[in-house]
């Protein structure tokens, strides 16, 4: 213990020997450790991290990046067990959730469970039926429509719903508030249906593609129905509606789904080449920009790739927020510095 202020006795009354650390640890080290925990900054070493050699920082960020992906792969493996080892279906579920981004991630996940990829695969040659399945299972085809397009989708879904015993999710699950129209779930669903129509069994294709440009092309120029060029919602018209995923949205999917599954598949099969491809993809994608990464940049950390931004998010969540400075190579280096 640090200071032996109370004797601890055994059952027989003898005093338990104690190693006192008070005179064995320098006051300077104690002061530095205390300062880390008393800091009012966004993370303990915000004022000192710029003094640490970039080699130390880069090395530890590489380590926590791997930690982050190993933790995230556990969710992949759990879903893989639920799908009885079906990688295509597992990827489809994660991709669906990613399409909802943060706001509509849950309803997109529920949608994927309502219409498994196997059902969509049976209608891959009929775009209208794919759209009917997606919008119908999402709960958007329960109204009465005057326009031809949604009316056709409703008629298609009424038949398909009975054929596959589909139970649509509640339309109230979808969130529209405080969102730009191009991010409305109806537009995302139209994009999702277009992606499914063009690229069935997408996971298998992704495992074969090694080029970033080719990966991006899978999610670009989607054949979204022309109806959505003048609508953001059924029954609501608009002019110049955007129907394509933006570059940042595509990169988000590549980062949070594609890279994750390359890593997870590599871990599951013991194939290092897929893990390496996942890391290279992170090194090729631009860094995420958010409140957390901004603070680390202000403190002097270079975050120019998704590899670094993902690592910093893990560092903040698993080390900084938990005050685990003594488990952090950066924190230890700061504590060892001599004034």
C-alpha positions in Angstrom: 0.0 0.0 0.0 1.0 3.6 -0.4 1.0 4.5 3.3 0.8 2.2 6.3 -1.6 4.2 8.5 -3.3 1.2 10.2 -1.9 -2.1 11.3 -3.6 -5.1 10.0 -3.5 -8.2 12.3 -3.8 -11.9 11.6 -6.3 -14.1 13.5 -3.5 -14.9 16.0 -2.9 -11.3 16.7 0.4 -10.9 14.8 0.8 -7.9 12.6 0.7 -8.5 8.8 4.0 -7.3 7.1 3.3 -4.4 4.7 5.3 -3.0 1.8 5.0 0.8 2.1 5.4 2.6 -1.3 5.3 6.1 0.0 9.1 6.6 0.0 9.6 4.5 -3.1 7.7 6.6 -5.6 8.8 10.1 -6.5 6.6 13.0 -5.6 7.0 14.2 -9.1 5.4 11.0 -10.5 2.6 11.2 -8.0 1.9 14.8 -9.0 1.9 14.0 -12.7 -0.5 11.1 -12.1 -2.8 13.3 -10.0 -2.8 16.1 -12.6 -4.0 13.6 -15.3 -7.1 12.8 -13.2 -7.8 16.4 -12.0 -7.7 17.8 -15.6 -10.7 19.6 -16.8 -9.8 18.9 -20.4 -11.8 16.6 -22.7 -9.3 13.8 -22.1 -6.7 13.5 -19.3 -3.5 14.2 -21.3 -4.9 16.9 -23.6 -2.3 19.4 -22.4 0.6 16.9 -22.6 0.0 14.5 -25.4 1.7 16.8 -27.9 5.0 16.2 -26.0 4.9 12.4 -26.7 6.9 11.1 -29.6 4.6 10.3 -32.6 6.1 6.8 -32.9 4.7 6.0 -29.4 1.4 7.5 -30.3 1.1 5.8 -33.7 2.1 2.4 -32.3 -0.5 2.6 -29.5 -3.2 3.8 -31.9 -2.5 0.8 -34.1 -3.0 -1.4 -31.1 -6.3 0.1 -30.0 -7.6 0.1 -33.6 -7.2 -3.7 -33.6 -8.9 -3.8 -30.2 -11.8 -1.8 -31.6 -12.3 -4.1 -34.5 -11.9 -7.3 -32.5 -14.6 -6.0 -30.1 -16.9 -5.1 -33.0 -16.4 -8.5 -34.6 -18.1 -10.2 -31.6 -21.4 -8.7 -32.7 -20.8 -10.1 -36.2 -20.0 -13.6 -34.9 -23.2 -13.5 -32.7 -25.3 -12.7 -35.7 -23.4 -15.3 -37.8 -24.5 -17.9 -35.2 -28.1 -16.7 -35.5 -28.0 -17.1 -39.3 -26.4 -20.5 -39.0 -23.1 -19.4 -40.5 -24.7 -17.5 -43.5 -22.2 -14.7 -44.2 -24.4 -13.2 -47.0 -27.3 -12.9 -44.6 -25.2 -11.6 -41.8 -23.6 -9.0 -44.0 -27.1 -8.0 -45.3 -28.3 -7.3 -41.8 -25.3 -5.2 -40.8 -25.5 -3.3 -44.2 -29.2 -2.6 -43.6 -28.5 -1.2 -40.2 -25.7 1.0 -41.6 -28.1 2.3 -44.2 -30.1 3.9 -41.4 -26.9 5.5 -40.1 -27.5 6.6 -36.5 -31.0 7.9 -36.5 -32.8 5.0 -38.3 -30.4 2.2 -37.6 -32.9 0.2 -35.5 -35.8 0.3 -38.0 -33.5 -0.7 -40.8 -32.3 -3.6 -38.7 -35.9 -4.7 -38.0 -36.6 -4.4 -41.7 -33.7 -6.8 -42.6 -35.2 -9.3 -40.1 -38.6 -8.9 -41.6 -37.4 -9.6 -45.2 -34.4 -11.9 -45.2 -32.0 -11.6 -48.1 -33.2 -15.1 -49.3 -36.6 -13.6 -50.1 -35.2 -10.6 -51.9 -32.9 -12.9 -53.9 -35.9 -14.7 -55.4 -37.0 -11.5 -56.9 -33.6 -10.0 -58.0 -34.8 -9.8 -61.6 -37.9 -7.8 -60.8 -37.0 -4.3 -59.5 -40.6 -3.4 -58.7 -41.1 -6.4 -56.5 -37.9 -5.6 -54.6 -39.2 -2.1 -54.1 -42.5 -3.4 -53.0 -41.0 -5.8 -50.5 -38.7 -3.1 -49.0 -41.3 -0.3 -48.7 -44.1 -2.7 -47.7 -42.1 -4.5 -45.0 -41.0 -1.0 -43.8 -44.7 -0.1 -43.2 -45.0 2.6 -45.8 -47.6 0.9 -48.1 -50.6 0.9 -45.7 -52.2 4.1 -47.0 -54.4 4.7 -49.9 -52.5 6.2 -52.9 -53.7 8.2 -55.9 -50.3 8.1 -57.7 -49.5 5.2 -59.9 -46.1 4.2 -58.5 -47.0 3.7 -54.8 -50.3 2.1 -55.9 -48.4 -0.5 -57.9 -46.1 -1.2 -55.0 -49.0 -1.7 -52.7 -50.7 -4.2 -55.0 -47.4 -6.1 -55.4 -46.8 -6.2 -51.7 -50.3 -7.4 -50.8 -49.6 -10.6 -52.8 -45.9 -11.0 -51.6 -46.9 -10.4 -48.0 -49.3 -13.3 -48.1 -46.8 -15.5 -50.0 -44.0 -15.0 -47.5 -46.0 -14.3 -44.4 -44.2 -11.0 -44.0 -45.1 -8.9 -40.9 -44.3 -5.2 -41.6 -42.7 -3.2 -38.9 -44.5 -0.2 -37.5 -44.1 2.9 -39.7 -43.8 5.0 -36.5 -40.3 3.5 -36.0 -39.0 5.7 -38.8 -37.7 9.1 -37.8 -37.9 12.2 -40.0 -37.6 15.0 -37.5 -34.6 17.3 -37.8 -33.3 15.6 -40.9 -32.5 16.9 -44.3 -34.9 15.6 -46.9 -32.1 13.7 -48.7 -31.6 11.8 -45.5 -35.2 10.9 -45.0 -35.7 7.1 -44.5 -37.9 6.9 -47.6 -35.0 8.1 -49.7 -32.6 5.7 -47.9 -35.1 2.8 -48.5 -35.3 3.7 -52.2 -31.5 3.6 -52.4 -31.4 0.4 -50.4 -33.9 -1.3 -52.8 -31.9 -0.1 -55.7 -28.7 -1.6 -54.3 -30.4 -4.9 -53.6 -31.8 -5.0 -57.1 -28.4 -4.3 -58.7 -26.1 -6.3 -56.4 -27.6 -9.4 -54.9 -25.2 -11.4 -52.6 -23.1 -8.2 -52.2 -20.9 -9.8 -49.6 -19.4 -12.3 -52.1 -18.7 -9.5 -54.5 -17.0 -7.4 -51.9 -14.7 -10.2 -50.9 -13.4 -10.3 -54.4 -12.8 -6.6 -54.9 -9.5 -5.1 -53.7 -9.6 -1.6 -55.3 -11.2 1.3 -53.3 -12.6 2.9 -56.5 -14.3 -0.4 -57.4 -15.7 -0.8 -53.9 -17.1 2.7 -54.0 -18.7 2.1 -57.3 -20.9 -0.6 -55.8 -22.7 2.1 -53.9 -22.7 4.8 -56.5 -25.0 5.6 -59.4 -27.7 3.4 -57.9 -30.7 2.8 -60.2 -33.2 4.5 -57.9 -36.7 4.7 -59.2 -37.4 8.1 -61.0 -40.4 8.6 -58.7 -37.9 9.7 -56.0 -36.5 12.5 -58.2 -39.6 14.4 -57.5 -40.5 13.1 -54.0 -39.0 12.8 -50.6 -42.0 10.9 -49.3 -45.1 9.2 -50.7 -47.8 11.8 -51.3 -45.4 14.7 -51.0 -43.7 16.1 -54.1 -40.5 18.2 -54.3 -38.3 19.6 -56.9 -34.7 18.4 -57.6 -34.7 15.7 -55.0 -31.3 13.9 -54.6 -31.5 10.2 -55.0 -27.9 9.1 -54.7 -25.7 8.4 -51.7 -23.2 11.1 -51.0 -19.5 10.4 -50.9 -19.4 10.7 -47.1 -22.3 8.2 -46.8 -20.6 5.7 -49.1 -17.4 6.1 -47.1 -19.4 5.5 -43.9 -20.6 2.2 -45.3 -17.2 1.2 -46.4 -15.8 2.0 -43.0 -18.5 0.6 -40.7 -19.6 -2.4 -42.7 -17.2 -3.4 -45.5 -14.0 -3.0 -43.5 -15.6 -4.6 -40.5 -16.6 -7.7 -42.4 -13.3 -8.1 -44.1 -11.7 -8.0 -40.7 -14.3 -10.4 -39.2 -14.1 -12.9 -42.0 -10.3 -12.9 -41.7 -10.5 -13.5 -38.0 -13.1 -16.2 -38.4 -11.3 -18.1 -41.1 -7.7 -17.3 -39.9 -7.0 -15.6 -43.2 -4.6 -12.7 -42.7 -5.1 -11.4 -46.2 -8.6 -10.2 -45.4 -7.5 -8.6 -42.2 -4.7 -6.8 -44.1 -7.3 -5.6 -46.7 -9.5 -4.2 -43.9 -6.5 -2.2 -42.5 -5.6 -1.0 -46.0 -9.1 0.1 -46.6 -9.1 2.2 -43.3 -5.8 3.7 -44.4 -7.4 4.7 -47.7 -10.6 6.3 -46.4 -10.7 9.9 -45.1 -10.8 10.5 -41.4 -14.1 10.9 -39.7 -14.7 14.4 -38.4 -16.6 14.8 -35.1 -16.4 16.4 -31.7 -14.0 13.8 -30.3 -11.6 13.8 -33.2 -11.6 17.6 -33.3 -10.4 17.7 -29.7 -7.5 15.3 -30.4 -6.5 17.4 -33.5 -6.5 20.5 -31.3 -4.2 18.7 -28.9 -1.7 18.0 -31.6 -2.6 14.5 -32.9 -2.5 14.0 -36.7 -5.8 12.4 -37.8 -5.9 12.2 -41.6 -7.2 8.7 -42.3 -10.1 6.6 -41.0 -7.5 4.3 -39.5 -6.5 7.1 -37.1 -10.0 8.4 -36.4 -11.3 5.0 -35.5 -8.3 4.4 -33.2 -8.9 7.7 -31.5 -12.5 6.9 -30.9 -11.5 3.6 -29.2 -8.8 5.4 -27.2 -11.3 8.0 -25.9 -14.0 5.4 -25.0 -11.9 2.6 -23.6 -9.0 4.5 -22.0 -9.5 8.2 -21.6 -13.1 8.1 -20.4 -12.3 5.2 -18.0 -9.1 7.0 -16.7 -7.0 4.0 -17.6 -3.9 6.1 -18.1 -1.7 3.4 -16.6 -2.9 0.9 -19.3 -2.2 3.5 -22.0 1.2 3.7 -23.6 0.7 7.4 -24.2 -0.2 8.0 -20.5 2.7 5.9 -19.3 5.1 7.9 -21.5 3.8 11.1 -20.0 4.1 9.9 -16.5 7.7 8.8 -17.1 8.8 12.2 -18.5 11.3 14.0 -16.4 10.9 17.7 -15.8 
